Every structure is written in C-alpha cells, then in structure tokens.
Amino acid sequence: MDQLLSYFSGKGIPAHEVTAITAAFIFKKIGKGDHFVQEGKTSKYLAFVTKGLFQYYYSKEGKEITTYIAGANSFLLSIISFYKQQPSKENIKALADAELWMIHYDDLLVLKQQNEGFRSFYIAALENLAVGMDETRSNLITLTAEERYAVLMKEEPALLQQIPLQYLASILGVTPRHLSRIRNNY
C-alpha cells in the first residue's frame, strides 16, 4: 500500500483524498504466466503495479505479437475493454510474479465523481495516455526500428533491462536476430 500512497501523494493530491483513493483499491498477487486480462473476457479492473512485469500482446495465427511491456509503478489495463466494458481483443500476462493494487470499474466511476483529487489526476493521466499513444503511432510510421530502439533507450532505459529480447523485438517489429544487430550498434 505504501507505493500506492506514495504515488498518489506525489501527484499533489491532499492526504485525506489520497486515503479515500487508496481505500478503493484491493491487493492481489499474480503468478508468472497468469493473465491479468484475457482475449474474449471483459476487463473489469485497473491496476497499479508494485512488483512485476507484464506483457501486452495479441494472438495472431498462433503467435504472440507483443505491443507493450509494463513494469512497477505503472498502471495496467486493457483500454478498450475497460472503458467500453466489452470483451478484450488483447491479452495482458505476467512475465514474473507480480503484486497489484486493483480498482474495479464501478468503484472507479464512483471515485471519479466523489474525489476531486482523483478526478484531476484521472484527467491528466488520460491526457498523458493520449499523447503517448499518438507518439507511439507516429514513431511506428516515421522512425526506423533502430530509431525506435534509440527512443526506448532514452526514455525507458531501466525497462529495457527487464524486457526479454523476443518481446522487445516484437514491440519494435523486427526479428530477434535483427534486434541483436541493432543492440550491437549501441
């Protein structure tokens, strides 16, 4: 709970509102290989990761296509499934034993209405998410795999150390062999 308290306190939310926010979250452990979200099932929770690493991926023709990796001190959710409350098209799987603080969709709706600090945080988080998604889309279209790797090196060097090579290669849209050549140039 301390990491969750620290996270929201660090966002400038008053202490009494932080207490109300964190009270809406429940603790859960997820084992390596277990899914937080599975294709075909509706995502009912938003989670804050305190420990672990998660792979976002799509299944296509029997292969996993990794789109994102999330680690500690980040939020976890299947965006479309959670916000539309419809079955997910993606999977989110734990790559290591993990610990989460989760809030149910219904409780999130209540918290947004009743807690000004959370509402402000939520709006800022959604704006940052939109910007990040647009940057990612732009980078996929305009940058080479080498340039995308350089962006990751600059923006998320600690996460790069944790991501298994096959997932990083999938995120960059290259083969693991091509990724090895890219990494040798850095």
URUR-V95585 format. One record per backbone hydrogen bond with DSSP energy under -1.0 kcal/mol. CO is the residue of the C=O (numbers start at 1). NH is the residue of the N-H. If there is no record, write none. Layout:
# URUR-V95585
CO&NH  CO&NH
This chain:
# URUR-V95585
1&5  2&6  3&7  4&8  5&9  6&10  8&11  8&13  9&12  14&18  15&19  16&20  17&21  18&22  19&23  21&24  22&25  26&102  28&100  30&98  31&34  34&94  37&92  38&41  41&88  44&105  46&103  47&76  48&101  49&73  51&99  53&95  54&70  55&93  56&67  56&68  57&91  58&65  60&63  63&60  65&58  68&56  70&54  74&49  76&47  78&82  79&83  80&84  81&85  81&86  88&40  91&57  92&36  92&37  93&55  94&33  98&30  99&50  99&51  100&28  101&48  102&26  103&46  104&108  105&109  106&110  107&111  108&112  109&113  110&114  111&115  115&119  116&120  117&121  118&122  119&123  120&124  121&125  122&126  123&127  124&128  125&129  126&130  127&131  128&132  129&133  130&134  131&135  132&136  133&137  134&138  135&139  136&140  137&141  138&142  139&143  144&148  145&149  146&150  147&151  148&152  149&153  150&154  151&155  152&156  156&160  157&161  159&162  159&163  164&168  165&169  166&170  167&171  168&172  169&173  169&174  175&179  176&180  177&181  178&182  179&183  180&184  182&185  183&186
